[in-house]
């Protein structure tokens, strides 16, 4: 079966290369994106931005990893073209998002590192270091929490001390921005004037706690550990035993007045048990405390049923809020057989039948991006083929287990 994983990734990579649109040394793709149009969220078709999340930096990461495994020169050529496009768009990234990994400049710099463009990456990051971190967002997707582990990883790769200093500055920004409530901390990641602060990985306290714990593991600074634990205490306060899950307060906060309705309970990397479980697994590795493992096990039990038929059929395959993202938790927890059920279903239902892959832009067909589309689905299959060479893009941590 392992060979079929590489074949699936290879087919996706080949299609991306065929569909690339070139201008000089840059390439891009066109696909659906969800945008707020005339008072409602709707799919629109547009050229990709340059970011990791829904832009060419993320596509470049997938194609580069595919090149490293297959040595197909076209993958490397398109990866470089995709990166060149991303580099040409960095000035368009909003100031508040520039520090972010998935939606900011940090992600493009990481892609440049991965493609061997170290000088280019360091130039981007030195420019970022000159900015005031107080202007930056807080969360994993576009803010300080997601950037800290990346700065640490790149510091380990190149030894540039300004990257460690940058990680510390962003952590201090998180500490200053925390909202205190007894023994708990939370963060207003949505810049909302009312409503509850979010739980979860991508925009909530799990992701922020993870970023702080990674820096604690590097520096031993107790303040980072203490703030992370208080952030996780905030989530524990809202845990629902009935749902085996943590609430997504976005839906509740949208009611009028905010907080008047019941929250939903997401099953996705971005919101709900799958992403929260990943944060608890990493917390257990760093802290070694049994409650971290117990909460990870709860999250795994809640997530598992959504990685098997018929639940797979009703979900998309994206990394952000689809079954490929959900299956990262069982893979990280050592329950690879659950993840492989998702992989086999995708091969039988979509690859072998030549059907479009269901992506993360609802009712809009295939999109090429890493977190919402086919580049991410290809990355998922490539990661199953070789976990040592293909690290997780959902919990920025190098894998420990040998590929099987």
C-alpha positions as CSV (number, residue, x, y, z in Angstrom):
1,X,0.0,0.0,0.0
2,X,2.9,2.3,0.7
3,X,3.8,2.6,-3.0
4,X,0.2,3.8,-3.7
5,X,0.7,6.7,-1.3
6,X,3.6,7.9,-3.4
7,X,1.6,7.3,-6.6
8,X,-1.2,9.5,-5.2
9,X,1.1,12.3,-4.3
10,X,2.9,12.0,-7.6
11,X,-0.4,12.3,-9.5
12,X,-1.4,15.4,-7.6
13,X,2.0,16.9,-8.1
14,X,1.9,16.3,-11.8
15,X,-1.5,17.9,-12.1
16,X,-0.3,20.9,-10.2
17,X,2.6,21.3,-12.6
18,X,0.4,20.9,-15.7
19,X,-2.0,23.6,-14.3
20,X,0.7,26.1,-13.4
21,X,0.5,29.5,-15.1
22,X,3.9,31.1,-15.8
23,X,5.2,34.6,-16.2
24,X,9.0,34.7,-16.5
25,X,10.4,32.8,-13.6
26,X,7.2,32.9,-11.5
27,X,4.2,30.5,-11.6
28,X,0.8,30.6,-10.0
29,X,-2.5,28.8,-10.0
30,X,-6.2,29.7,-10.2
31,X,-8.7,28.2,-7.9
32,X,-11.7,28.8,-5.6
33,X,-11.3,30.8,-2.4
34,X,-13.9,31.7,0.2
35,X,-14.4,35.4,0.5
36,X,-16.8,37.8,2.1
37,X,-18.9,39.2,-0.8
38,X,-22.1,41.3,-0.5
39,X,-22.6,40.4,3.2
40,X,-22.0,36.6,2.9
41,X,-19.2,34.1,2.6
42,X,-19.0,32.8,-1.0
43,X,-16.5,30.9,-3.2
44,X,-14.8,33.1,-5.7
45,X,-12.2,32.1,-8.3
46,X,-8.9,33.9,-8.2
47,X,-5.1,33.6,-8.5
48,X,-3.4,32.3,-5.4
49,X,-1.8,34.6,-2.9
50,X,1.8,33.9,-1.8
51,X,1.2,32.5,1.7
52,X,1.5,29.0,3.1
53,X,-2.2,28.7,3.9
54,X,-3.8,29.3,0.6
55,X,-0.9,30.5,-1.6
56,X,2.1,29.5,-3.5
57,X,4.5,29.2,-0.6
58,X,2.5,26.2,0.6
59,X,2.4,24.7,-2.9
60,X,6.2,25.2,-3.2
61,X,6.7,23.2,0.1
62,X,4.7,20.2,-1.2
63,X,6.4,20.2,-4.6
64,X,9.9,20.5,-3.1
65,X,9.2,17.5,-0.8
66,X,7.9,15.6,-3.8
67,X,11.1,16.5,-5.7
68,X,13.3,15.3,-2.8
69,X,11.7,11.9,-2.9
70,X,11.1,11.4,-6.6
71,X,13.9,13.5,-8.1
72,X,11.5,14.7,-10.9
73,X,13.0,17.9,-12.1
74,X,9.7,19.5,-13.0
75,X,8.6,19.5,-9.4
76,X,11.7,21.4,-8.4
77,X,11.2,23.9,-11.3
78,X,7.6,24.6,-10.3
79,X,8.5,24.8,-6.6
80,X,11.0,27.5,-7.4
81,X,8.5,29.3,-9.6
82,X,5.9,29.2,-6.9
83,X,8.4,30.6,-4.4
84,X,9.3,33.4,-6.7
85,X,5.6,34.4,-7.0
86,X,5.4,34.3,-3.2
87,X,8.4,36.5,-2.8
88,X,6.9,39.0,-5.2
89,X,3.8,39.4,-3.0
90,X,5.3,39.8,0.5
91,X,4.7,43.5,0.5
92,X,0.9,42.8,0.2
93,X,0.8,40.9,3.5
94,X,-1.1,43.0,6.2
95,X,1.1,44.3,9.0
96,X,-0.9,42.4,11.6
97,X,-0.3,39.0,9.8
98,X,3.4,39.5,8.8
99,X,4.8,37.4,11.7
100,X,2.4,34.5,11.0
101,X,3.6,31.2,9.6
102,X,0.4,30.1,7.7
103,X,-0.7,33.6,6.6
104,X,2.4,35.7,6.9
105,X,6.0,36.4,6.0
106,X,7.4,33.7,8.3
107,X,5.9,31.0,6.2
108,X,7.4,32.3,2.9
109,X,10.8,32.5,4.7
110,X,10.4,28.9,5.8
111,X,9.6,27.8,2.3
112,X,12.7,29.7,1.0
113,X,14.8,27.8,3.6
114,X,13.3,24.5,2.5
115,X,14.2,25.2,-1.1
116,X,17.8,26.1,-0.2
117,X,17.4,29.8,-0.5
118,X,18.9,30.6,3.0
119,X,20.1,34.1,2.2
120,X,16.7,35.1,0.9
121,X,15.0,33.6,3.9
122,X,17.3,35.4,6.4
123,X,16.7,38.7,4.6
124,X,13.0,38.3,5.0
125,X,13.3,37.4,8.6
126,X,15.7,40.2,9.5
127,X,13.2,42.6,8.0
128,X,10.5,41.0,10.2
129,X,12.8,41.4,13.2
130,X,12.9,45.2,12.6
131,X,9.1,45.4,13.0
132,X,7.2,46.1,16.3
133,X,5.7,42.8,17.4
134,X,3.0,44.6,19.3
135,X,1.3,45.2,16.0
136,X,1.1,41.4,15.2
137,X,-1.7,39.0,15.7
138,X,-1.6,36.4,18.4
139,X,-2.8,33.1,17.0
140,X,-1.3,30.1,15.2
141,X,-2.6,31.0,11.7
142,X,-1.5,34.6,11.4
143,X,0.3,35.5,14.6
144,X,3.0,35.0,17.2
145,X,1.9,31.6,18.5
146,X,2.5,29.9,15.1
147,X,5.7,31.8,14.4
148,X,7.5,30.9,17.6
149,X,8.1,27.2,16.8
150,X,9.2,28.1,13.3
151,X,11.7,30.6,14.5
152,X,13.1,28.0,16.9
153,X,13.3,25.4,14.1
154,X,15.1,27.8,11.8
155,X,17.5,28.8,14.6
156,X,18.4,25.2,15.0
157,X,19.0,24.9,11.3
158,X,21.2,27.9,10.7
159,X,22.3,29.1,14.2
160,X,21.3,32.8,13.7
161,X,20.7,34.1,17.2
162,X,18.4,36.8,16.1
163,X,15.8,34.1,15.4
164,X,15.8,33.0,19.0
165,X,15.5,36.6,20.1
166,X,12.6,37.0,17.7
167,X,10.9,34.0,19.2
168,X,11.3,35.5,22.7
169,X,9.9,38.8,21.6
170,X,6.8,37.2,20.2
171,X,6.4,35.1,23.4
172,X,6.6,38.3,25.5
173,X,3.9,39.8,23.2
174,X,1.7,36.8,24.0
175,X,2.3,37.2,27.8
176,X,1.5,41.0,27.6
177,X,-1.7,40.3,25.6
178,X,-3.1,37.6,27.9
179,X,-6.4,38.2,29.7
180,X,-6.4,36.9,33.3
181,X,-9.4,35.2,34.9
182,X,-8.4,33.5,38.2
183,X,-6.2,30.6,37.4
184,X,-6.8,30.8,33.7
185,X,-5.5,32.8,30.8
186,X,-7.1,33.4,27.4
187,X,-6.4,35.6,24.4
188,X,-8.7,37.8,22.3
189,X,-7.4,36.5,19.0
190,X,-10.4,37.9,17.0
191,X,-10.0,41.4,18.4
192,X,-13.6,41.2,19.4
193,X,-15.3,43.7,21.7
194,X,-17.6,41.1,23.2
195,X,-17.9,37.3,23.5
196,X,-15.7,34.5,24.9
197,X,-12.1,34.0,23.8
198,X,-11.6,31.0,21.6
199,X,-10.5,27.5,22.5
200,X,-8.8,25.3,19.8
201,X,-5.5,25.2,17.9
202,X,-5.6,27.6,15.0
203,X,-7.1,30.7,16.7
204,X,-7.5,29.6,20.3
205,X,-5.7,28.9,23.5
206,X,-4.3,25.5,22.6
207,X,-2.3,26.9,19.8
208,X,-0.9,29.8,21.9
209,X,-0.1,27.4,24.8
210,X,1.8,25.2,22.3
211,X,3.9,28.1,21.1
212,X,4.8,29.1,24.6
213,X,5.6,25.5,25.6
214,X,8.0,25.1,22.6
215,X,9.9,28.2,23.8
216,X,9.9,26.8,27.4
217,X,11.4,23.6,26.1
218,X,14.2,25.6,24.5
219,X,14.9,28.1,27.2
220,X,13.6,26.6,30.5
221,X,11.9,30.0,31.3
222,X,9.2,29.2,33.8
223,X,7.0,32.2,32.8
224,X,6.3,30.5,29.4
225,X,5.4,27.2,31.1
226,X,3.1,29.0,33.6
227,X,1.3,31.0,31.0
228,X,0.8,27.9,28.8
229,X,-0.6,25.9,31.7
230,X,-3.1,28.7,32.5
231,X,-4.1,28.8,28.9
232,X,-4.9,25.1,28.9
233,X,-6.7,25.6,32.2
234,X,-9.0,28.0,30.4
235,X,-9.9,25.3,27.9
236,X,-10.4,22.7,30.6
237,X,-12.9,25.0,32.2
238,X,-15.1,24.7,29.1
239,X,-14.6,21.0,28.2
240,X,-17.8,19.2,27.6
241,X,-17.9,15.6,28.8
242,X,-21.1,15.1,26.9
243,X,-19.4,15.9,23.6
244,X,-15.9,14.7,24.6
245,X,-14.8,18.0,23.0
246,X,-14.1,21.6,23.6
247,X,-16.5,24.3,22.3
248,X,-16.0,26.5,19.3
249,X,-17.1,29.9,20.6
250,X,-17.1,31.5,17.2
251,X,-20.7,30.4,16.6
252,X,-21.8,31.5,20.0
253,X,-20.1,34.9,19.8
254,X,-21.9,35.6,16.5
255,X,-25.3,35.6,18.2
256,X,-27.0,38.8,19.2
257,X,-26.2,39.5,21.9
258,X,-22.9,37.5,21.9
259,X,-22.9,34.5,24.1
260,X,-26.7,34.1,24.0
261,X,-26.7,30.8,22.0
262,X,-25.0,27.4,22.3
263,X,-21.6,26.9,20.9
264,X,-20.8,24.2,18.4
265,X,-18.2,21.5,18.8
266,X,-15.8,21.2,15.9
267,X,-14.0,18.2,14.6
268,X,-11.1,19.7,12.8
269,X,-7.4,20.6,13.2
270,X,-8.4,24.3,13.3
271,X,-11.2,24.0,15.8
272,X,-12.1,21.2,18.1
273,X,-10.6,17.9,19.3
274,X,-8.2,17.0,16.5
275,X,-6.0,20.1,16.9
276,X,-6.4,20.3,20.7
277,X,-5.3,16.6,20.9
278,X,-2.1,17.5,19.0
279,X,-1.4,20.3,21.5
280,X,-1.8,17.9,24.4
281,X,0.4,15.2,22.8
282,X,3.2,17.8,22.4
283,X,2.5,19.1,26.0
284,X,3.0,15.6,27.3
285,X,6.3,15.2,25.4
286,X,7.6,18.5,26.9
287,X,6.1,18.3,30.4
288,X,5.6,14.5,31.0
289,X,2.5,15.1,33.0
290,X,-0.3,12.4,32.9
291,X,-3.2,14.9,32.5
292,X,-1.7,15.9,29.1
293,X,-1.8,12.3,27.9
294,X,-5.3,11.8,29.3
295,X,-6.7,14.8,27.5
296,X,-4.9,13.7,24.3
297,X,-6.6,10.3,24.6
298,X,-10.0,12.0,25.0
299,X,-9.4,14.0,21.9
300,X,-8.3,10.8,20.0
301,X,-11.4,8.9,21.0
302,X,-13.6,11.8,19.8
303,X,-11.7,12.2,16.5
304,X,-11.3,8.6,15.6
305,X,-14.9,8.0,14.4
306,X,-14.6,10.9,12.0
307,X,-11.7,9.1,10.2
308,X,-13.6,6.0,9.2
309,X,-16.5,5.3,6.8
310,X,-19.1,6.6,6.4
311,X,-18.0,9.8,8.2
312,X,-15.1,10.3,5.6
313,X,-17.6,10.4,2.8
314,X,-19.3,13.5,4.2
315,X,-16.1,15.5,4.8
316,X,-13.6,17.2,2.6
317,X,-9.9,16.0,2.5
318,X,-8.2,19.3,3.4
319,X,-5.5,19.7,6.1
320,X,-7.2,22.6,7.8
321,X,-10.7,21.4,8.4
322,X,-10.9,18.0,6.6
323,X,-10.2,14.4,7.2
324,X,-6.5,14.6,6.2
325,X,-6.0,17.2,9.0
326,X,-8.1,15.1,11.4
327,X,-6.0,12.0,10.8
328,X,-2.8,13.8,11.9
329,X,-3.8,13.2,15.5
330,X,-4.0,9.4,15.3
331,X,-0.8,9.4,13.2
332,X,1.0,11.4,15.9
333,X,-0.5,9.2,18.6
334,X,0.8,6.0,17.1
335,X,-2.6,4.9,15.7
336,X,-1.4,4.9,12.1
337,X,-4.0,2.3,11.1
338,X,-6.7,5.0,11.6
339,X,-4.9,7.4,9.3
340,X,-4.4,4.7,6.7
341,X,-8.2,4.2,6.6
342,X,-8.5,7.8,5.4
343,X,-5.7,7.2,2.9
344,X,-7.2,4.0,1.4
345,X,-10.6,5.6,1.2
346,X,-9.2,8.5,-0.8
347,X,-7.4,6.3,-3.2
348,X,-10.4,4.1,-3.9
349,X,-13.0,6.8,-4.0
350,X,-11.2,9.6,-5.8
351,X,-7.8,8.6,-7.3
352,X,-8.8,5.3,-8.9
353,X,-12.1,6.7,-10.1
354,X,-10.5,9.9,-11.4
355,X,-12.9,12.0,-9.3
356,X,-12.1,15.5,-8.1
357,X,-10.7,15.6,-4.6
358,X,-13.1,17.2,-2.2
359,X,-11.3,20.3,-0.9
360,X,-11.8,22.8,1.9
361,X,-13.7,25.5,0.0
362,X,-17.2,24.3,0.3
363,X,-19.1,23.3,-2.9
364,X,-16.4,24.8,-5.1
365,X,-14.4,21.8,-6.4
366,X,-10.6,21.4,-6.3
367,X,-8.4,24.2,-5.2
368,X,-4.5,23.9,-5.4
369,X,-3.5,25.2,-1.9
370,X,-1.7,23.5,0.9
371,X,-4.1,23.9,3.8
372,X,-7.4,23.9,1.8
373,X,-6.6,21.9,-1.4
374,X,-4.8,19.4,-3.4
375,X,-1.2,20.4,-2.4
376,X,-2.2,19.5,1.2
377,X,-3.8,16.2,0.1
378,X,-0.6,15.3,-1.8
379,X,1.4,16.3,1.3
380,X,-0.7,14.0,3.4
381,X,0.0,11.0,1.1
382,X,3.7,11.9,0.9
383,X,3.9,12.1,4.7
384,X,2.4,8.6,5.0
385,X,4.9,7.4,2.4
386,X,7.9,8.7,4.5
387,X,7.3,10.4,7.9
388,X,11.0,11.0,8.4
389,X,11.5,13.1,5.3
390,X,8.1,14.8,5.4
391,X,7.4,16.5,8.7
392,X,3.9,17.6,9.9
393,X,2.6,20.9,8.7
394,X,0.0,20.9,11.4
395,X,2.2,20.6,14.5
396,X,5.5,22.0,13.7
397,X,7.6,19.2,15.0
398,X,10.0,16.8,13.4
399,X,8.7,13.2,13.5
400,X,10.4,10.7,15.7
401,X,9.2,7.4,14.4
402,X,10.9,5.7,11.4
403,X,8.7,5.4,8.3
404,X,6.9,2.2,7.9
